[in-house]
Amino acid sequence: MQTANEIHWLLFLLPLIAALIGWMTNYIAVKMLFHPKEPKKIVGITFHGVFPKRQNILAEKLGQLVADELFSVSDVSAKIKEFATSDEAMNEVGKRIEMTIRNKLVQAFPMLAMFLTDEMVEKVTGLFKNELKDFLSATSQGMGEKLEENLNVEAMVKERVNAFSSEKLEKLLNQLMKKEFKFIELVGAILGFLIGCLQLVISLFA
């Protein structure tokens, strides 16, 4: 039989045992977020990992979040139009037009070299730039409208997330939340230790 002293010293193991139980409980809880990947019945109770079970709902909510809060097709359309007619883009277009006139056009029609002064090249370049700017503005507007009509961000994200395998989904979420999962396990150990300390105090002074 155990003596009173042996029982007394065993009581001091309560905090460590409780900490281990707390850690193991939370560790298993984290694992059960992903496992089992397929529904399994044990003693009449169906077990299925939270994320595999709710992957479709996760995909739907994530699609809504991205479409509503993170990625606006209308903003992308506006940026396309803004960049297409920006001073930076038009300056590059002007350089290309001038280079074409001075090199390729004169090469194709050598006689033009006699009439093409710098002033004329500048005027022709400016004319083409203005016409092209109007064209790009109208074209980018149409492209933006087509983009808004045909690009369904919510459906695209939902389809992609639903296409993830259970392994890929687990890997992705572990990469995103590895520290959080470890913190949950640590909290379990700390709470278990504190509860064990409380049980020790109660046992010693009861």
GROMACS elastic network, one bead per residue, 0.5 to 0.9 nm:
[ bonds ]
;  ai    aj funct       b0    kb
    2     5     6  0.80560   500
    2     6     6  0.59796   500
    2     7     6  0.65589   500
    3     6     6  0.52488   500
    3     7     6  0.64139   500
    3     8     6  0.85743   500
    4     7     6  0.51629   500
    4     8     6  0.60081   500
    4     9     6  0.87212   500
    5     9     6  0.62417   500
    5    10     6  0.85898   500
    6     9     6  0.52265   500
    6    10     6  0.61849   500
    6    11     6  0.87707   500
    7    10     6  0.50195   500
    7    11     6  0.63884   500
    8    11     6  0.54042   500
    8    12     6  0.73456   500
    8   204     6  0.80978   500
    9    12     6  0.54829   500
    9    13     6  0.74660   500
   10    13     6  0.54191   500
   10    14     6  0.74251   500
   11    14     6  0.54885   500
   11    15     6  0.85069   500
   11   199     6  0.87362   500
   11   200     6  0.61544   500
   11   203     6  0.76990   500
   11   204     6  0.82653   500
   12    15     6  0.67917   500
   12    16     6  0.80965   500
   12   196     6  0.87992   500
   12   197     6  0.82845   500
   12   200     6  0.65925   500
   13    16     6  0.53901   500
   13    17     6  0.61061   500
   13    18     6  0.85168   500
   13   196     6  0.83593   500
   13   200     6  0.86399   500
   14    17     6  0.51193   500
   14    18     6  0.59192   500
   14    19     6  0.84084   500
   14   193     6  0.80282   500
   14   195     6  0.87962   500
   14   196     6  0.50513   500
   14   197     6  0.69929   500
   14   199     6  0.73157   500
   14   200     6  0.64608   500
   15    18     6  0.51072   500
   15    19     6  0.59889   500
   15    20     6  0.85758   500
   15   192     6  0.70349   500
   15   194     6  0.67758   500
   15   195     6  0.70226   500
   15   197     6  0.50935   500
   15   198     6  0.82661   500
   15   199     6  0.80123   500
   15   200     6  0.73773   500
   16    19     6  0.50136   500
   16    20     6  0.61616   500
   16    21     6  0.85840   500
   16   189     6  0.88497   500
   16   192     6  0.81180   500
   16   193     6  0.61115   500
   16   196     6  0.72014   500
   16   197     6  0.88291   500
   17    20     6  0.51228   500
   17    21     6  0.61790   500
   17    22     6  0.85791   500
   17   192     6  0.80601   500
   17   193     6  0.77489   500
   17   196     6  0.74416   500
   18    21     6  0.50059   500
   18    22     6  0.60167   500
   18    23     6  0.85319   500
   18   189     6  0.75753   500
   18   191     6  0.83533   500
   18   193     6  0.54395   500
   18   194     6  0.81633   500
   18   195     6  0.69173   500
   18   196     6  0.51993   500
   18   197     6  0.86634   500
   19    22     6  0.50300   500
   19    23     6  0.60995   500
   19    24     6  0.85245   500
   19   188     6  0.71778   500
   19   190     6  0.61705   500
   19   191     6  0.69978   500
   19   194     6  0.78241   500
   19   195     6  0.82548   500
   19   196     6  0.72485   500
   20    23     6  0.51432   500
   20    24     6  0.60601   500
   20    25     6  0.84743   500
   20   188     6  0.85417   500
   20   189     6  0.60934   500
   20   192     6  0.72320   500
   20   193     6  0.80009   500
   21    24     6  0.51162   500
   21    25     6  0.59805   500
   21    26     6  0.86431   500
   21   188     6  0.81201   500
   21   189     6  0.72904   500
   21   192     6  0.67427   500
   22    25     6  0.51718   500
   22    26     6  0.63491   500
   22    27     6  0.85149   500
   22   185     6  0.78453   500
   22   186     6  0.85744   500
   22   187     6  0.80699   500
   22   190     6  0.75576   500
   22   191     6  0.68010   500
   22   193     6  0.77685   500
   23    26     6  0.53755   500
   23    27     6  0.59748   500
   23    28     6  0.85888   500
   23   184     6  0.85468   500
   23   185     6  0.52336   500
   23   186     6  0.64129   500
   23   187     6  0.75805   500
   23   190     6  0.80226   500
   23   191     6  0.88462   500
   23   192     6  0.74812   500
   24    28     6  0.60438   500
   24    29     6  0.84377   500
   24   185     6  0.75987   500
   24   188     6  0.78617   500
   24   189     6  0.79584   500
   25    28     6  0.53094   500
   25    29     6  0.61861   500
   25    30     6  0.87670   500
   25   185     6  0.80768   500
   25   188     6  0.71884   500
   25   189     6  0.88660   500
   26    30     6  0.61328   500
   26    31     6  0.85628   500
   26   181     6  0.89764   500
   26   184     6  0.65563   500
   26   185     6  0.50776   500
   26   186     6  0.83331   500
   26   187     6  0.82705   500
   26   188     6  0.57052   500
   26   189     6  0.82687   500
   27    30     6  0.52305   500
   27    31     6  0.63084   500
   27    32     6  0.86495   500
   27   181     6  0.83647   500
   27   182     6  0.84151   500
   27   184     6  0.79792   500
   27   185     6  0.55021   500
   27   188     6  0.83678   500
   28    31     6  0.50283   500
   28    32     6  0.60778   500
   28    33     6  0.88269   500
   29    32     6  0.50601   500
   29    33     6  0.66901   500
   29   185     6  0.89296   500
   30    33     6  0.53487   500
   30    34     6  0.76764   500
   30   181     6  0.67074   500
   30   184     6  0.80924   500
   30   185     6  0.80075   500
   31    34     6  0.57514   500
   31    35     6  0.60215   500
   31    36     6  0.86827   500
   31    49     6  0.81571   500
   32    36     6  0.68460   500
   32    47     6  0.87503   500
   32    48     6  0.77098   500
   32    49     6  0.52448   500
   32    50     6  0.68680   500
   32    51     6  0.89391   500
   33    36     6  0.84614   500
   33    48     6  0.84619   500
   33    51     6  0.58122   500
   33    52     6  0.80854   500
   33   170     6  0.88926   500
   34    37     6  0.62541   500
   34    48     6  0.80620   500
   34    50     6  0.61135   500
   34    51     6  0.56858   500
   34    52     6  0.63348   500
   34    53     6  0.88166   500
   34   166     6  0.78171   500
   34   167     6  0.87647   500
   34   169     6  0.86983   500
   34   170     6  0.63654   500
   35    38     6  0.77163   500
   35    47     6  0.84030   500
   35    48     6  0.64119   500
   35    50     6  0.77401   500
   35    51     6  0.85263   500
   35    52     6  0.78813   500
   36    39     6  0.65713   500
   36    40     6  0.71256   500
   36    47     6  0.68400   500
   36    48     6  0.51863   500
   36    49     6  0.50615   500
   36    50     6  0.88645   500
   36    52     6  0.82642   500
   37    40     6  0.88082   500
   37    48     6  0.63308   500
   37    49     6  0.56995   500
   37    50     6  0.88547   500
   37    51     6  0.85386   500
   37    52     6  0.58110   500
   37    53     6  0.78996   500
   37   166     6  0.65652   500
   37   167     6  0.86234   500
   38    47     6  0.83272   500
   38    48     6  0.60500   500
   38    49     6  0.75578   500
   38    52     6  0.75750   500
   38    53     6  0.81328   500
   39    46     6  0.62848   500
   39    47     6  0.56006   500
   39    49     6  0.78030   500
   39    53     6  0.82123   500
   40    45     6  0.80853   500
   40    46     6  0.54394   500
   40    47     6  0.51977   500
   40    48     6  0.65009   500
   41    44     6  0.57212   500
   41    45     6  0.52681   500
   41    47     6  0.61047   500
   41    48     6  0.88657   500
   42    45     6  0.52268   500
   42    46     6  0.63595   500
   42    47     6  0.73563   500
   43    46     6  0.83797   500
   48    51     6  0.86649   500
   48    52     6  0.73211   500
   48    53     6  0.62380   500
   49    52     6  0.54844   500
   49    53     6  0.59364   500
   49    54     6  0.84886   500
   50    53     6  0.52475   500
   50    54     6  0.60802   500
   50    55     6  0.82666   500
   51    54     6  0.50951   500
   51    55     6  0.54366   500
   51    58     6  0.78005   500
   51   166     6  0.83682   500
   51   169     6  0.81728   500
   51   170     6  0.81753   500
   52    55     6  0.51723   500
   52    56     6  0.84436   500
   52   166     6  0.62276   500
   52   169     6  0.82879   500
   52   170     6  0.88114   500
   53    56     6  0.78919   500
   53    57     6  0.88476   500
   54    57     6  0.52882   500
   54    58     6  0.61005   500
   54    59     6  0.85988   500
   55    59     6  0.60346   500
   55    60     6  0.85653   500
   55   161     6  0.77550   500
   55   162     6  0.65551   500
   55   166     6  0.88215   500
   55   169     6  0.87447   500
   56    59     6  0.50947   500
   56    60     6  0.62333   500
   56    61     6  0.87121   500
   56   158     6  0.78111   500
   56   161     6  0.80297   500
   56   162     6  0.60156   500
   57    60     6  0.50520   500
   57    61     6  0.61454   500
   57    62     6  0.84309   500
   58    61     6  0.52475   500
   58    62     6  0.59456   500
   58    63     6  0.84233   500
   58   158     6  0.83313   500
   58   161     6  0.80809   500
   58   162     6  0.85997   500
   59    62     6  0.51335   500
   59    63     6  0.60079   500
   59    64     6  0.86267   500
   59   157     6  0.70080   500
   59   159     6  0.74443   500
   59   160     6  0.80155   500
   59   161     6  0.52671   500
   59   162     6  0.60141   500
   60    63     6  0.51358   500
   60    64     6  0.63105   500
   60    65     6  0.86892   500
   60   154     6  0.76309   500
   60   155     6  0.80704   500
   60   157     6  0.80493   500
   60   158     6  0.53133   500
   60   159     6  0.87285   500
   60   161     6  0.86336   500
   60   162     6  0.87929   500
   61    64     6  0.51076   500
   61    65     6  0.61505   500
   61    66     6  0.86826   500
   61   154     6  0.88984   500
   61   158     6  0.81236   500
   62    65     6  0.50060   500
   62    66     6  0.61458   500
   62    67     6  0.85072   500
   62   154     6  0.79558   500
   62   157     6  0.71966   500
   62   158     6  0.70445   500
   62   161     6  0.84287   500
   63    66     6  0.52848   500
   63    67     6  0.60761   500
   63    68     6  0.84335   500
   63   153     6  0.69941   500
   63   155     6  0.65559   500
   63   156     6  0.74778   500
   63   158     6  0.51570   500
   63   159     6  0.87353   500
   63   161     6  0.86585   500
   64    67     6  0.51921   500
   64    68     6  0.58471   500
   64    69     6  0.80730   500
   64   153     6  0.84775   500
   64   154     6  0.54779   500
   64   155     6  0.85927   500
   64   157     6  0.85902   500
   64   158     6  0.84805   500
   65    68     6  0.52872   500
   65    69     6  0.55078   500
   65    70     6  0.68100   500
   65    71     6  0.87252   500
   65   154     6  0.80481   500
   66    69     6  0.55290   500
   66    71     6  0.55599   500
   66    72     6  0.83344   500
   66   153     6  0.74137   500
   66   154     6  0.68382   500
   66   157     6  0.77759   500
   67    70     6  0.62157   500
   67    71     6  0.53268   500
   67    72     6  0.62679   500
   67    73     6  0.81992   500
   67   152     6  0.82530   500
   67   153     6  0.56014   500
   67   154     6  0.52673   500
   67   157     6  0.86377   500
   68    71     6  0.68930   500
   68    72     6  0.70760   500
   68   154     6  0.84269   500
   69    72     6  0.75954   500
   71    74     6  0.89872   500
   71    75     6  0.80392   500
   71    76     6  0.83379   500
   71   153     6  0.77666   500
   72    75     6  0.52047   500
   72    76     6  0.64865   500
   72    77     6  0.87734   500
   72   153     6  0.84306   500
   73    76     6  0.50096   500
   73    77     6  0.61805   500
   73    78     6  0.86279   500
   73   144     6  0.82690   500
   73   147     6  0.72792   500
   73   148     6  0.58378   500
   73   151     6  0.75534   500
   73   152     6  0.85269   500
   73   153     6  0.78268   500
   74    78     6  0.61753   500
   74    79     6  0.86201   500
   74   144     6  0.73926   500
   74   145     6  0.83573   500
   74   147     6  0.85190   500
   74   148     6  0.65272   500
   75    78     6  0.50529   500
   75    79     6  0.61926   500
   75    80     6  0.86626   500
   76    79     6  0.50504   500
   76    80     6  0.62247   500
   76    81     6  0.87651   500
   76   144     6  0.77238   500
   76   147     6  0.88877   500
   77    80     6  0.51185   500
   77    81     6  0.64097   500
   77    82     6  0.85966   500
   77   140     6  0.77689   500
   77   141     6  0.74893   500
   77   143     6  0.75549   500
   77   145     6  0.73738   500
   77   147     6  0.72379   500
   77   148     6  0.76080   500
   78    81     6  0.52312   500
   78    82     6  0.60456   500
   78    83     6  0.86003   500
   78   140     6  0.87140   500
   78   141     6  0.81085   500
   78   144     6  0.72090   500
   79    83     6  0.59674   500
   79    84     6  0.83231   500
   80    83     6  0.53357   500
   80    84     6  0.59741   500
   80    85     6  0.87486   500
   80   140     6  0.64224   500
   80   141     6  0.83297   500
   80   143     6  0.85122   500
   80   144     6  0.72829   500
   81    84     6  0.51408   500
   81    85     6  0.64365   500
   81    86     6  0.84208   500
   81   136     6  0.78317   500
   81   137     6  0.61881   500
   81   138     6  0.85929   500
   81   139     6  0.84578   500
   81   140     6  0.50533   500
   81   141     6  0.62361   500
   81   143     6  0.87453   500
   81   144     6  0.76291   500
   82    85     6  0.56730   500
   82    86     6  0.58782   500
   82   137     6  0.84002   500
   82   140     6  0.87422   500
   83    87     6  0.84257   500
   83    88     6  0.80855   500
   83    89     6  0.67910   500
   84    87     6  0.89904   500
   84    89     6  0.62944   500
   84    90     6  0.79546   500
   84   133     6  0.79847   500
   84   136     6  0.62575   500
   84   137     6  0.69603   500
   84   140     6  0.70157   500
   85    88     6  0.82539   500
   85    89     6  0.63657   500
   85    90     6  0.63803   500
   85   133     6  0.58374   500
   85   134     6  0.82480   500
   85   136     6  0.66188   500
   85   137     6  0.62627   500
   85   140     6  0.89179   500
   86    89     6  0.52727   500
   86    90     6  0.61493   500
   86    91     6  0.85437   500
   86   133     6  0.89378   500
   87    90     6  0.50275   500
   87    91     6  0.59359   500
   87    92     6  0.85704   500
   88    91     6  0.52446   500
   88    92     6  0.64438   500
   88    93     6  0.87410   500
   89    92     6  0.52159   500
   89    93     6  0.62252   500
   89    94     6  0.86507   500
   90    94     6  0.59918   500
   90    95     6  0.85698   500
   90   129     6  0.68438   500
   90   130     6  0.88981   500
   90   132     6  0.87059   500
   90   133     6  0.72706   500
   91    95     6  0.62471   500
   91    96     6  0.86642   500
   91   129     6  0.86743   500
   92    95     6  0.51617   500
   92    96     6  0.63028   500
   92    97     6  0.86987   500
   93    96     6  0.51201   500
   93    97     6  0.61697   500
   93    98     6  0.86249   500
   93   129     6  0.69981   500
   93   132     6  0.86569   500
   94    97     6  0.50901   500
   94    98     6  0.60982   500
   94    99     6  0.84944   500
   94   125     6  0.61428   500
   94   126     6  0.73225   500
   94   128     6  0.80853   500
   94   129     6  0.60700   500
   95    98     6  0.51906   500
   95    99     6  0.60810   500
   95   100     6  0.85524   500
   95   125     6  0.84133   500
   96    99     6  0.51059   500
   96   100     6  0.61130   500
   96   101     6  0.86571   500
   97   100     6  0.50624   500
   97   101     6  0.62085   500
   97   102     6  0.86654   500
   97   124     6  0.88115   500
   97   125     6  0.60430   500
   97   128     6  0.76710   500
   97   129     6  0.80355   500
   98   101     6  0.51190   500
   98   102     6  0.61173   500
   98   103     6  0.84266   500
   98   121     6  0.67860   500
   98   122     6  0.75791   500
   98   124     6  0.83738   500
   98   125     6  0.58782   500
   99   102     6  0.52336   500
   99   103     6  0.58528   500
   99   104     6  0.76385   500
  100   103     6  0.53765   500
  100   104     6  0.50797   500
  100   105     6  0.61228   500
  100   106     6  0.85327   500
  101   104     6  0.60793   500
  101   106     6  0.65876   500
  101   116     6  0.89900   500
  101   121     6  0.72379   500
  101   124     6  0.87318   500
  101   125     6  0.82756   500
  102   105     6  0.63321   500
  102   106     6  0.58948   500
  102   107     6  0.82480   500
  102   113     6  0.82876   500
  102   116     6  0.83011   500
  102   121     6  0.77891   500
  103   106     6  0.55210   500
  103   107     6  0.59180   500
  103   108     6  0.85961   500
  104   108     6  0.60570   500
  104   109     6  0.84825   500
  105   108     6  0.51253   500
  105   109     6  0.60340   500
  105   110     6  0.80010   500
  105   112     6  0.80452   500
  106   111     6  0.73749   500
  106   112     6  0.58602   500
  106   113     6  0.58812   500
  106   116     6  0.87573   500
  107   110     6  0.55124   500
  107   112     6  0.89525   500
  107   113     6  0.88179   500
  109   112     6  0.58242   500
  109   113     6  0.79354   500
  110   113     6  0.57716   500
  110   114     6  0.81594   500
  111   114     6  0.59250   500
  111   115     6  0.77743   500
  112   115     6  0.54005   500
  112   116     6  0.60389   500
  113   116     6  0.53573   500
  113   117     6  0.81315   500
  114   117     6  0.80597   500
  115   120     6  0.83597   500
  116   119     6  0.80229   500
  116   120     6  0.59119   500
  116   121     6  0.63107   500
  117   120     6  0.51716   500
  117   121     6  0.62329   500
  117   122     6  0.85715   500
  118   121     6  0.51105   500
  118   122     6  0.61179   500
  118   123     6  0.86771   500
  119   122     6  0.50898   500
  119   123     6  0.62665   500
  119   124     6  0.86999   500
  120   123     6  0.50817   500
  120   124     6  0.61047   500
  120   125     6  0.83962   500
  121   124     6  0.51960   500
  121   125     6  0.59608   500
  121   126     6  0.84804   500
  122   125     6  0.50938   500
  122   126     6  0.60887   500
  122   127     6  0.86022   500
  123   126     6  0.50703   500
  123   127     6  0.61320   500
  123   128     6  0.86472   500
  124   127     6  0.50770   500
  124   128     6  0.62046   500
  124   129     6  0.84983   500
  125   128     6  0.52401   500
  125   129     6  0.60338   500
  125   130     6  0.86715   500
  126   130     6  0.61958   500
  126   131     6  0.86352   500
  127   130     6  0.53222   500
  127   131     6  0.63080   500
  127   132     6  0.85149   500
  128   131     6  0.51396   500
  128   132     6  0.58748   500
  128   133     6  0.83643   500
  129   132     6  0.50498   500
  129   133     6  0.59166   500
  129   134     6  0.86334   500
  130   133     6  0.50598   500
  130   134     6  0.63691   500
  130   135     6  0.86288   500
  131   134     6  0.52922   500
  131   135     6  0.62298   500
  131   136     6  0.86663   500
  132   136     6  0.59703   500
  132   137     6  0.83976   500
  133   136     6  0.51009   500
  133   137     6  0.60296   500
  133   138     6  0.86310   500
  134   137     6  0.51014   500
  134   138     6  0.62963   500
  134   139     6  0.85178   500
  135   138     6  0.53126   500
  135   139     6  0.59873   500
  135   140     6  0.84560   500
  136   140     6  0.57482   500
  136   141     6  0.82229   500
  137   140     6  0.53419   500
  137   141     6  0.61323   500
  137   142     6  0.87022   500
  138   141     6  0.51269   500
  138   142     6  0.63272   500
  138   143     6  0.86865   500
  139   142     6  0.51072   500
  139   143     6  0.61173   500
  139   144     6  0.85488   500
  140   144     6  0.59546   500
  140   145     6  0.85207   500
  141   144     6  0.51185   500
  141   145     6  0.63174   500
  141   146     6  0.86898   500
  142   145     6  0.51314   500
  142   146     6  0.61819   500
  142   147     6  0.85115   500
  143   146     6  0.50605   500
  143   147     6  0.60118   500
  143   148     6  0.86084   500
  144   148     6  0.61952   500
  144   149     6  0.85954   500
  145   148     6  0.51271   500
  145   149     6  0.61865   500
  145   150     6  0.86713   500
  146   149     6  0.50375   500
  146   150     6  0.60660   500
  146   151     6  0.81954   500
  147   150     6  0.53127   500
  147   151     6  0.54933   500
  147   152     6  0.88985   500
  148   151     6  0.56348   500
  148   152     6  0.76118   500
  149   152     6  0.77263   500
  151   154     6  0.89585   500
  151   155     6  0.87940   500
  151   156     6  0.80998   500
  152   155     6  0.54767   500
  152   156     6  0.61248   500
  152   157     6  0.87176   500
  153   156     6  0.50136   500
  153   157     6  0.60871   500
  153   158     6  0.84548   500
  154   157     6  0.53901   500
  154   158     6  0.61399   500
  154   159     6  0.85940   500
  155   158     6  0.50705   500
  155   159     6  0.60336   500
  155   160     6  0.85842   500
  156   159     6  0.51851   500
  156   160     6  0.62139   500
  156   161     6  0.87035   500
  157   160     6  0.51278   500
  157   161     6  0.61304   500
  157   162     6  0.84745   500
  158   161     6  0.53256   500
  158   162     6  0.60522   500
  158   163     6  0.85201   500
  159   162     6  0.52004   500
  159   163     6  0.61418   500
  159   164     6  0.89582   500
  160   163     6  0.50909   500
  160   164     6  0.66871   500
  161   164     6  0.53192   500
  161   165     6  0.88222   500
  161   169     6  0.81113   500
  162   165     6  0.80386   500
  164   167     6  0.79555   500
  164   168     6  0.59026   500
  164   169     6  0.59463   500
  165   168     6  0.51683   500
  165   169     6  0.61736   500
  165   170     6  0.85668   500
  166   169     6  0.51270   500
  166   170     6  0.61063   500
  166   171     6  0.85804   500
  167   170     6  0.51515   500
  167   171     6  0.61418   500
  167   172     6  0.85794   500
  168   171     6  0.50423   500
  168   172     6  0.60272   500
  168   173     6  0.85647   500
  169   172     6  0.51249   500
  169   173     6  0.61319   500
  169   174     6  0.84151   500
  170   173     6  0.53000   500
  170   174     6  0.59572   500
  170   175     6  0.85186   500
  171   174     6  0.51071   500
  171   175     6  0.61475   500
  171   176     6  0.86996   500
  172   175     6  0.51677   500
  172   176     6  0.63528   500
  172   177     6  0.86637   500
  173   177     6  0.58524   500
  173   178     6  0.77046   500
  174   177     6  0.51474   500
  174   179     6  0.86252   500
  174   181     6  0.80164   500
  175   178     6  0.56379   500
  175   179     6  0.87668   500
  176   179     6  0.82220   500
  176   180     6  0.87124   500
  177   180     6  0.51165   500
  177   181     6  0.61393   500
  177   182     6  0.86413   500
  178   181     6  0.52502   500
  178   182     6  0.63019   500
  178   183     6  0.86295   500
  179   182     6  0.51109   500
  179   183     6  0.60853   500
  179   184     6  0.86928   500
  180   184     6  0.62690   500
  180   185     6  0.87829   500
  181   184     6  0.51192   500
  181   185     6  0.64747   500
  181   186     6  0.87389   500
  182   185     6  0.51238   500
  182   186     6  0.61948   500
  182   187     6  0.86322   500
  183   187     6  0.60673   500
  183   188     6  0.85894   500
  184   187     6  0.51156   500
  184   188     6  0.63392   500
  184   189     6  0.88566   500
  185   188     6  0.51397   500
  185   189     6  0.65031   500
  185   190     6  0.88600   500
  186   189     6  0.50895   500
  186   190     6  0.62107   500
  186   191     6  0.85820   500
  187   190     6  0.50587   500
  187   191     6  0.59942   500
  187   192     6  0.83174   500
  188   191     6  0.52864   500
  188   192     6  0.59802   500
  188   193     6  0.85229   500
  189   192     6  0.50580   500
  189   193     6  0.60805   500
  189   194     6  0.86794   500
  190   193     6  0.50445   500
  190   194     6  0.62373   500
  190   195     6  0.86055   500
  191   194     6  0.51174   500
  191   195     6  0.61275   500
  191   196     6  0.84748   500
  192   195     6  0.51181   500
  192   196     6  0.60514   500
  192   197     6  0.86082   500
  193   197     6  0.61693   500
  193   198     6  0.86504   500
  194   198     6  0.62518   500
  194   199     6  0.86664   500
  195   198     6  0.50207   500
  195   199     6  0.62277   500
  195   200     6  0.85891   500
  196   199     6  0.50347   500
  196   200     6  0.61219   500
  196   201     6  0.86743   500
  197   201     6  0.62474   500
  197   202     6  0.86440   500
  198   201     6  0.51593   500
  198   202     6  0.62174   500
  198   203     6  0.85576   500
  199   202     6  0.50913   500
  199   203     6  0.60194   500
  199   204     6  0.85631   500
  200   203     6  0.50791   500
  200   204     6  0.60974   500
  200   205     6  0.86092   500
  201   204     6  0.51900   500
  201   205     6  0.61514   500
  201   206     6  0.81374   500
  202   205     6  0.54171   500
  202   206     6  0.54831   500
  203   206     6  0.53244   500
